[in-house]
Amino acid sequence: MDGPNPTAAPAASDPRRTELLLEALKTAIHTPGEHRLFQSGKLPGLFPSRAGLSNETALLALRDGLLETVRTEAKGKLITEWVCATPKAVGFVHDHDSPRSILRELKDVLLTTRTGVPQFMADARAELAALSANFEEKAATMLARLDELAKRCEAALRRAEASGQVIAAPVGQLVPWALSALEYLDKRAESGVTPPCPLPELFHAVCVKFPQLVLAEFHDGVKRLHDVRAIKLIPTAAIPEPEYAVVVEGKLMYAVGR
């Protein structure tokens, strides 16, 4: 028989019995619905055993109206009782939950929490690392954008100044296509083309407005513009069209920048 043995139940003043009763009642209260009165193999129940102190405590709970029988199941000679907590059980738990029980629960919570702290710290570190990487990526993107805008502003300012006296009058007379060359270099930079500009490209760009320009005059003009620092002639590793290169200070120059 799975129900409590009908023996006289001693008073609930025994601390062991009180602890056992409190554990059973708290389980019944915190998990609404019906429960097995006793464990059966791997099947859970409110009390661990149908003998000894466990049986006595179960009988006490039923006798004092802390638990109420909901139904019984009979399988051969085995009778299983299903019970649920009564409102009286709530008052009993409230009045008798001992400091010892509370401290034990607190200890379990602290142990569980302490065990979870390393994982929590690892997760927090991972989240911070991901946040930092995301911040760095966005910051790098923003800085790159700002650099691009700064270059475009600089080019726009140079172009605006070019409408004035950016090229001295004598140089402008000797290099009439100078302003067109500077405007092309600025537009090229604004378009995001990686500097420097190869001399053949600049020559053909200037020839659009000055079709009579010959290569010798172009070479002489870029040297003059380099001398007055309007442009900067730059050497390159590769010179696929050497006829466009110019020699400045003993170096073969094949590109130009601002």
C-alpha positions in Angstrom: 0.0 0.0 0.0 1.4 3.4 -1.0 -0.5 5.4 1.5 0.7 6.1 5.1 0.6 3.4 7.6 -2.3 4.2 10.1 -0.1 4.4 13.2 -0.3 7.2 15.8 1.6 10.2 14.6 3.9 11.8 17.2 3.8 15.6 17.7 5.4 17.8 15.0 7.8 19.3 17.6 10.6 17.0 16.4 13.0 19.3 14.3 13.6 16.5 11.8 9.9 15.9 11.3 9.3 19.6 11.0 12.0 20.0 8.3 10.6 17.0 6.4 7.1 18.3 6.6 8.2 21.8 5.5 10.0 20.5 2.5 7.0 18.5 1.4 4.5 21.3 2.0 6.7 23.9 0.1 7.0 21.5 -2.8 3.2 21.0 -2.9 2.6 24.8 -2.6 5.2 26.0 -5.1 4.1 23.4 -7.7 0.3 23.6 -7.9 -1.7 20.5 -8.7 -1.7 17.0 -7.4 1.4 15.1 -6.2 2.2 11.6 -5.3 2.3 11.3 -1.5 5.4 9.1 -1.6 8.2 8.6 -4.1 8.0 5.4 -6.1 11.2 4.4 -7.8 12.2 7.3 -10.1 8.7 8.8 -9.8 8.8 11.9 -7.5 6.7 12.2 -4.4 6.3 14.6 -1.5 7.8 12.2 1.0 10.8 9.9 0.3 9.6 6.7 2.0 6.6 4.8 3.2 8.3 3.9 6.4 9.7 5.4 9.6 9.8 9.2 10.1 8.7 9.8 6.5 5.5 7.8 6.9 4.8 9.4 10.3 5.2 12.9 8.9 2.9 12.1 5.9 0.2 10.8 8.3 0.6 13.9 10.4 0.1 16.2 7.3 -3.1 14.4 6.3 -4.4 14.2 9.8 -3.9 18.0 10.5 -5.4 19.0 7.1 -2.2 20.3 5.6 -2.5 17.9 2.7 -5.7 16.6 1.2 -6.2 13.4 -0.7 -7.4 14.0 -4.2 -7.6 10.5 -5.6 -6.1 7.0 -5.2 -4.9 4.5 -7.8 -4.9 0.8 -7.2 -2.6 -1.5 -9.1 -2.9 -4.9 -7.6 -2.1 -4.6 -3.9 -0.3 -1.3 -4.5 -2.4 1.8 -3.7 -1.0 5.2 -4.7 -2.4 8.3 -3.0 -2.4 11.6 -4.8 -2.6 14.7 -2.7 -2.5 18.5 -2.9 -1.7 21.3 -0.4 -4.5 23.0 1.5 -4.7 26.7 2.5 -3.7 25.5 6.0 -0.4 24.4 4.6 0.4 27.9 3.5 -0.1 29.2 7.1 2.0 26.3 8.5 4.9 27.0 6.2 4.7 30.7 7.0 4.7 30.1 10.8 7.2 27.2 11.0 9.8 27.9 8.3 12.9 27.8 10.5 16.0 29.9 10.2 17.9 26.7 9.6 15.8 25.9 6.5 16.1 29.5 5.3 19.9 29.4 5.7 20.1 26.0 3.9 18.1 27.5 1.0 20.3 30.6 1.1 23.4 28.4 1.0 22.1 26.5 -2.0 21.3 29.7 -3.8 24.7 31.2 -3.0 26.4 28.0 -4.3 24.4 28.0 -7.4 25.0 31.7 -8.0 28.8 31.3 -7.3 29.0 28.5 -9.7 27.3 30.6 -12.4 29.5 33.7 -11.8 32.5 32.4 -13.9 30.2 31.8 -16.8 28.5 35.1 -16.3 31.9 36.8 -16.3 33.0 35.0 -19.4 29.7 36.0 -21.2 30.1 39.6 -20.0 33.7 39.7 -21.3 32.6 38.2 -24.6 29.8 40.8 -24.9 32.2 43.6 -24.1 34.8 42.3 -26.6 32.1 42.2 -29.3 30.9 45.7 -28.4 34.5 47.0 -28.5 35.1 45.4 -31.9 31.9 46.8 -33.2 32.8 50.2 -31.8 36.3 50.1 -33.4 34.8 49.1 -36.7 32.3 51.9 -36.7 34.8 54.4 -35.5 37.2 53.3 -38.3 34.5 53.7 -40.9 33.5 57.1 -39.5 37.2 58.3 -39.5 37.7 57.1 -43.1 34.6 59.0 -44.1 35.8 62.1 -42.3 39.2 61.8 -44.0 37.5 61.5 -47.4 35.4 64.6 -46.7 38.5 66.5 -45.5 40.2 65.7 -48.8 37.2 66.8 -50.8 37.0 70.0 -48.8 40.6 70.7 -49.4 40.2 70.0 -53.1 37.1 72.3 -53.2 39.0 75.1 -51.4 41.9 74.7 -53.9 39.4 74.8 -56.8 37.8 77.9 -55.3 41.1 79.6 -54.9 42.1 78.6 -58.4 39.6 81.1 -59.7 41.7 83.8 -58.1 45.5 84.2 -58.0 46.5 80.6 -57.2 48.8 80.8 -60.2 51.0 83.8 -60.4 50.5 85.9 -63.4 53.9 85.2 -65.0 53.5 81.5 -64.6 49.9 81.7 -65.9 51.2 83.4 -69.0 53.9 80.8 -69.5 51.6 77.8 -68.7 48.2 78.9 -70.0 46.7 75.4 -69.3 47.9 75.4 -65.6 44.4 76.1 -64.2 42.9 73.2 -66.2 45.6 70.9 -64.9 44.9 71.8 -61.3 41.2 71.5 -61.7 41.5 68.1 -63.2 43.8 66.9 -60.4 41.3 68.2 -57.8 38.3 66.6 -59.6 40.2 63.4 -59.8 40.9 63.4 -56.0 37.2 64.3 -55.3 36.1 61.3 -57.3 38.0 59.0 -55.0 40.7 58.0 -57.5 43.9 57.1 -55.7 46.7 59.6 -56.2 49.1 60.3 -57.8 48.1 61.0 -61.3 50.3 59.5 -64.1 51.7 62.2 -66.4 50.2 60.6 -69.5 46.7 60.9 -68.0 47.2 64.5 -67.1 48.5 65.3 -70.5 45.5 63.8 -72.3 43.1 65.5 -69.8 44.6 68.9 -70.5 44.6 68.3 -74.3 40.8 68.2 -74.2 40.8 72.0 -73.7 44.1 72.7 -75.2 44.4 70.4 -78.3 47.4 72.2 -79.7 49.5 71.4 -76.6 52.6 69.4 -77.5 54.5 67.1 -75.1 57.6 69.3 -74.9 55.5 72.3 -73.8 53.7 70.0 -71.3 57.0 68.9 -69.8 58.2 72.5 -69.5 54.9 73.5 -67.9 54.7 70.7 -65.3 58.3 71.6 -64.3 57.4 75.3 -63.8 54.3 74.3 -61.8 56.4 72.0 -59.7 58.9 74.8 -59.0 56.2 77.1 -57.7 54.8 74.3 -55.7 51.4 74.3 -57.4 51.9 70.6 -58.1 54.4 68.0 -56.9 56.1 65.7 -59.4 56.6 62.2 -58.1 58.8 59.2 -59.2 57.1 55.8 -59.7 58.5 52.3 -59.9 56.8 51.5 -63.2 57.1 53.7 -66.3 55.1 52.1 -69.0 55.3 55.2 -71.3 58.7 56.7 -70.7 58.2 59.5 -73.3 55.9 61.2 -70.8 58.4 61.2 -67.9 60.4 64.3 -67.0 63.7 64.6 -65.1 63.7 66.8 -62.0 66.8 67.1 -59.7 68.3 64.0 -61.4 65.2 61.9 -60.8 62.8 60.5 -63.4 59.3 61.7 -62.6 56.3 60.0 -64.0 53.4 61.1 -61.8 51.9 64.3 -60.3 50.0 65.2 -57.2 48.8 68.3 -55.3 
